Amino acid sequence: MAQTQLKNSDFEPLYVDESEAEKIAGESNSYWKDAWRRFKKNKLALSGVVVIILLGIMSFLGGPISGHNYFSNDLLSANKQPSAEHWFGTDNLGRDIFARTWYGAKISLFIGLMAALIDLIIGIIWGSIAGFFGGKVDEYMMRVADILYGVPYLLVVILLMVILPKGLWTLIIAMTITGWINMARIVRGQVMQLKSEEYVLASQSLGASNVRLLFKHLVPNTMGPILVTLTLTIPTAIFTEAFLSFLGLGVPAPLASWGTMSSDALASFQYFPFQLFFPAFFICLTMLAFNVIGDGMRDALDPKER
């Protein structure tokens, strides 16, 4: 086999522009862009987001689609099986379960979101102040939180239901009396860890106020654990509402939530199991969706995964 003769003209020196040596070839991503990129790869978490969006849409459109009111009684149509007229059947008062299910979705999601939002606000303020100032301020504030956490939760709810007029906001307030403590502890731990970082010390040396340090530098850098805790607080609140409804402490009639529907259907479960199946199914589905979203956010916001 003939060998190819190499010539000097076959070799050309490689020209390197020194001004381009340190140029970044790829697009730089911020922390949140990088987290969103990792979150999109988690198909299970994305499916949870889709489920929550669909539940939110149906909570407003489900009633008009069914053509029935969630509160209209029709004793002649009581306890009907699922059919073309009543897609999920009817309850013992002849009310359409499909319409009540989606109205209950609106109430249950509202309770979960509002309880989580109140826990978020109180927890961030309480935990950030305690963690930032430390010392006696931290000692007194966290001891107050420990005392509230030690009070039996059910006892607090029952007392508030007796003292305050029974209603939706009374239930939300009762659920958030001690619900913010876990959020406060998480924020406190994160702030205590971050307040000694160099960028915080640099901001202090430039004369930044404590309020600016807290809400401009410290709290935004704790948003990862905060958002994960928030997504796990919402299903807990929805389940708590369902639990309280079983005890007769749920939202008052004619309001309907998944918890009150499950409580009403329990008496006739042996004969009409479909009345309990639909609200219980959507409670489980919503809790599962929020939990997989929380797991996906925890993985996406973990700096070790970058």
C-alpha positions as CSV (number, residue, x, y, z in Angstrom):
1,M,0.0,0.0,0.0
2,A,1.5,3.3,-1.1
3,Q,2.4,5.8,1.6
4,T,1.2,9.4,1.3
5,Q,4.0,11.8,1.3
6,L,3.5,14.8,3.7
7,K,4.7,18.2,2.6
8,N,5.4,21.3,4.7
9,S,2.5,23.0,3.0
10,D,0.1,20.4,4.6
11,F,0.9,21.9,8.0
12,E,-0.6,25.3,8.8
13,P,0.0,27.1,12.2
14,L,-3.1,27.5,14.3
15,Y,-3.9,31.2,14.9
16,V,-5.3,31.9,18.3
17,D,-6.8,35.3,19.1
18,E,-5.8,36.0,22.7
19,S,-8.7,38.4,23.1
20,E,-11.1,35.5,22.6
21,A,-9.3,33.1,24.9
22,E,-11.5,33.8,28.0
23,K,-14.7,34.3,26.1
24,I,-17.6,32.2,27.5
25,A,-18.9,30.0,24.7
26,G,-22.2,29.1,26.4
27,E,-25.0,31.3,27.6
28,S,-24.7,32.0,31.4
29,N,-27.7,30.9,33.4
30,S,-28.9,32.5,36.6
31,Y,-29.8,30.3,39.6
32,W,-33.5,30.4,38.8
33,K,-33.1,29.6,35.1
34,D,-30.9,26.7,36.0
35,A,-33.5,25.5,38.5
36,W,-36.3,25.8,36.0
37,R,-34.2,23.8,33.5
38,R,-33.8,21.0,36.0
39,F,-37.4,21.2,37.0
40,K,-38.6,20.8,33.4
41,K,-36.7,17.5,33.2
42,N,-38.7,16.1,36.0
43,K,-41.8,14.7,34.2
44,L,-43.5,13.6,37.4
45,A,-43.3,17.2,38.8
46,L,-44.5,18.7,35.5
47,S,-47.5,16.3,35.5
48,G,-48.3,17.5,39.1
49,V,-48.3,21.1,37.8
50,V,-50.7,20.1,35.0
51,V,-53.0,18.4,37.4
52,I,-53.2,21.5,39.7
53,I,-53.8,23.8,36.7
54,L,-56.6,21.5,35.5
55,L,-58.2,21.4,39.0
56,G,-58.1,25.1,39.2
57,I,-59.7,25.6,35.8
58,M,-62.4,23.0,36.5
59,S,-63.2,24.6,39.9
60,F,-64.6,27.5,38.0
61,L,-65.9,25.8,34.9
62,G,-67.2,22.5,36.4
63,G,-70.5,23.9,37.7
64,P,-71.6,25.6,34.4
65,I,-70.5,22.5,32.5
66,S,-72.7,20.3,34.6
67,G,-75.8,22.5,34.2
68,H,-76.7,21.9,37.9
69,N,-76.3,24.0,41.0
70,Y,-74.2,22.7,43.9
71,F,-76.9,23.6,46.4
72,S,-80.1,22.7,44.6
73,N,-82.1,20.0,46.4
74,D,-84.2,17.5,44.5
75,L,-85.4,14.7,46.7
76,L,-86.9,12.8,43.8
77,S,-83.4,12.5,42.3
78,A,-81.7,11.5,45.6
79,N,-78.9,8.8,45.6
80,K,-78.9,8.3,41.8
81,Q,-76.0,6.4,40.3
82,P,-73.6,8.2,37.8
83,S,-75.4,8.7,34.5
84,A,-75.5,11.0,31.5
85,E,-77.7,13.5,33.4
86,H,-75.6,13.4,36.6
87,W,-72.0,12.4,35.7
88,F,-71.0,11.7,39.3
89,G,-74.4,10.8,40.6
90,T,-76.4,12.6,43.3
91,D,-76.2,12.7,47.1
92,N,-78.9,11.9,49.7
93,L,-80.6,15.3,49.0
94,G,-80.5,15.0,45.2
95,R,-77.7,17.5,44.7
96,D,-75.4,16.9,41.7
97,I,-72.1,15.5,42.9
98,F,-70.2,16.7,39.8
99,A,-71.2,20.3,40.5
100,R,-70.5,20.0,44.2
101,T,-67.1,18.3,43.6
102,W,-65.8,21.2,41.5
103,Y,-67.3,23.8,43.9
104,G,-65.7,21.9,46.7
105,A,-62.4,22.1,44.7
106,K,-62.7,25.9,44.8
107,I,-63.2,25.9,48.6
108,S,-60.6,23.3,49.4
109,L,-57.9,24.9,47.2
110,F,-58.7,28.3,48.6
111,I,-58.3,27.0,52.1
112,G,-55.1,25.3,51.3
113,L,-53.6,28.3,49.4
114,M,-54.7,30.9,52.0
115,A,-53.5,28.8,55.0
116,A,-50.1,28.3,53.2
117,L,-49.9,32.1,52.3
118,I,-50.6,33.1,55.9
119,D,-48.0,30.6,57.2
120,L,-45.6,32.0,54.6
121,I,-45.9,35.6,55.7
122,I,-45.9,35.1,59.4
123,G,-43.1,32.4,59.2
124,I,-40.8,34.6,57.0
125,I,-41.2,37.7,59.3
126,W,-40.9,35.8,62.5
127,G,-38.0,33.5,61.5
128,S,-36.0,36.1,59.7
129,I,-36.1,38.5,62.6
130,A,-35.2,35.8,65.1
131,G,-32.4,34.4,63.0
132,F,-30.9,37.8,62.0
133,F,-30.8,39.5,65.5
134,G,-30.0,36.3,67.5
135,G,-29.3,36.5,71.2
136,K,-32.1,37.3,73.5
137,V,-34.4,38.3,70.6
138,D,-34.0,34.9,69.1
139,E,-34.4,33.2,72.5
140,Y,-37.7,35.0,73.4
141,M,-39.2,34.6,69.9
142,M,-38.5,30.9,69.5
143,R,-39.7,30.2,73.0
144,V,-43.0,31.7,72.1
145,A,-43.1,29.5,69.0
146,D,-42.2,26.5,71.1
147,I,-45.1,27.2,73.6
148,L,-47.6,27.6,70.7
149,Y,-46.3,24.4,69.1
150,G,-46.8,22.5,72.4
151,V,-50.5,23.4,72.6
152,P,-52.6,20.6,71.2
153,Y,-53.7,21.6,67.7
154,L,-57.2,20.1,67.9
155,L,-57.8,21.9,71.2
156,V,-56.9,25.3,69.6
157,V,-59.2,24.6,66.7
158,I,-62.2,23.6,68.9
159,L,-61.8,26.6,71.1
160,L,-61.7,29.0,68.2
161,M,-64.7,27.3,66.6
162,V,-66.6,27.8,69.9
163,I,-65.5,31.4,70.5
164,L,-65.6,32.7,66.9
165,P,-68.6,32.5,64.6
166,K,-68.4,29.3,62.5
167,G,-67.2,30.1,58.9
168,L,-64.6,29.7,56.3
169,W,-62.2,32.3,57.7
170,T,-62.6,31.0,61.2
171,L,-61.4,27.6,59.9
172,I,-58.4,29.2,58.1
173,I,-57.4,31.2,61.2
174,A,-57.7,28.1,63.4
175,M,-55.4,26.2,61.0
176,T,-52.8,28.9,60.9
177,I,-52.5,29.7,64.6
178,T,-49.6,27.2,64.9
179,G,-49.1,26.3,61.3
180,W,-46.5,29.0,60.6
181,I,-44.0,27.6,63.2
182,N,-42.3,25.1,60.8
183,M,-41.9,27.8,58.2
184,A,-40.4,30.2,60.9
185,R,-37.9,27.5,62.0
186,I,-36.7,26.9,58.4
187,V,-36.3,30.6,57.7
188,R,-34.5,31.2,61.0
189,G,-32.0,28.4,60.2
190,Q,-31.3,29.7,56.7
191,V,-30.9,33.3,57.9
192,M,-28.5,32.3,60.7
193,Q,-26.4,30.4,58.1
194,L,-26.4,33.2,55.5
195,K,-25.9,36.3,57.7
196,S,-22.2,35.7,58.1
197,E,-21.6,35.5,54.3
198,E,-19.3,38.1,52.7
199,Y,-21.9,39.8,50.6
200,V,-23.9,40.5,53.8
201,L,-20.9,41.9,55.6
202,A,-20.1,44.0,52.5
203,S,-23.6,45.4,52.5
204,Q,-23.4,46.2,56.2
205,S,-20.1,48.0,55.7
206,L,-21.8,50.2,53.0
207,G,-24.4,51.3,55.5
208,A,-27.4,49.1,54.5
209,S,-30.2,49.0,57.1
210,N,-31.4,45.9,58.8
211,V,-34.6,45.9,56.8
212,R,-32.7,46.0,53.6
213,L,-30.3,43.3,54.7
214,L,-33.2,41.0,55.6
215,F,-35.5,41.5,52.6
216,K,-33.0,42.4,49.9
217,H,-30.2,39.9,50.6
218,L,-31.1,37.3,53.2
219,V,-34.8,36.3,52.5
220,P,-34.4,36.1,48.7
221,N,-31.5,33.7,49.2
222,T,-33.7,31.4,51.3
223,M,-36.5,31.2,48.7
224,G,-35.5,27.6,47.7
225,P,-36.4,26.0,51.1
226,I,-39.3,28.4,51.5
227,L,-40.9,27.4,48.2
228,V,-40.4,23.7,48.9
229,T,-42.0,24.1,52.4
230,L,-44.8,26.1,50.9
231,T,-45.8,23.4,48.3
232,L,-45.8,20.8,51.1
233,T,-48.0,23.0,53.4
234,I,-50.8,23.3,50.9
235,P,-51.8,19.6,50.8
236,T,-51.4,19.4,54.6
237,A,-53.9,22.2,54.9
238,I,-56.3,20.5,52.5
239,F,-56.1,17.3,54.5
240,T,-56.5,19.1,57.8
241,E,-59.7,20.7,56.5
242,A,-61.0,17.3,55.5
243,F,-60.1,15.9,58.9
244,L,-61.9,18.7,60.7
245,S,-65.0,18.2,58.5
246,F,-65.2,14.6,59.7
247,L,-65.4,16.0,63.2
248,G,-68.1,18.4,62.3
249,L,-65.8,21.5,62.4
250,G,-65.7,22.1,58.6
251,V,-67.1,24.9,56.5
252,P,-70.8,25.6,57.3
253,A,-73.7,24.8,54.9
254,P,-74.5,25.6,52.2
255,L,-70.7,25.8,51.4
256,A,-69.2,22.5,50.2
257,S,-65.7,21.3,50.3
258,W,-64.2,17.9,49.6
259,G,-64.0,17.3,53.4
260,T,-67.7,18.1,54.0
261,M,-68.7,16.0,51.0
262,S,-66.7,13.0,52.4
263,S,-68.2,13.5,55.8
264,D,-71.7,13.6,54.4
265,A,-71.2,10.5,52.3
266,L,-69.7,8.4,55.0
267,A,-73.1,7.5,56.5
268,S,-74.3,5.9,53.3
269,F,-70.9,4.5,52.1
270,Q,-72.1,0.9,52.3
271,Y,-75.0,1.5,49.9
272,F,-73.7,4.4,47.7
273,P,-69.9,4.2,47.7
274,F,-69.6,6.6,44.7
275,Q,-70.7,9.5,46.9
276,L,-67.5,9.1,48.9
277,F,-65.2,8.0,46.1
278,F,-65.2,11.2,44.1
279,P,-64.3,13.8,46.8
280,A,-61.8,11.3,48.4
281,F,-60.2,10.7,45.0
282,F,-59.7,14.4,44.4
283,I,-58.3,14.9,47.9
284,C,-55.7,12.2,47.2
285,L,-55.0,13.4,43.7
286,T,-54.4,17.0,44.9
287,M,-52.2,16.0,47.8
288,L,-50.1,13.7,45.4
289,A,-49.8,16.5,42.9
290,F,-48.5,19.1,45.4
291,N,-46.1,16.5,47.0
292,V,-44.5,15.6,43.6
293,I,-44.2,19.3,42.8
294,G,-42.5,19.9,46.2
295,D,-40.1,17.0,45.6
296,G,-39.3,18.3,42.1
297,M,-38.7,21.8,43.4
298,R,-36.5,20.4,46.2
299,D,-34.3,18.6,43.6
300,A,-34.3,21.6,41.2
301,L,-33.4,24.2,43.8
302,D,-30.6,22.1,45.4
303,P,-27.3,23.8,44.8
304,K,-25.5,20.5,44.9
305,E,-27.3,19.4,41.7
306,R,-26.1,22.3,39.6
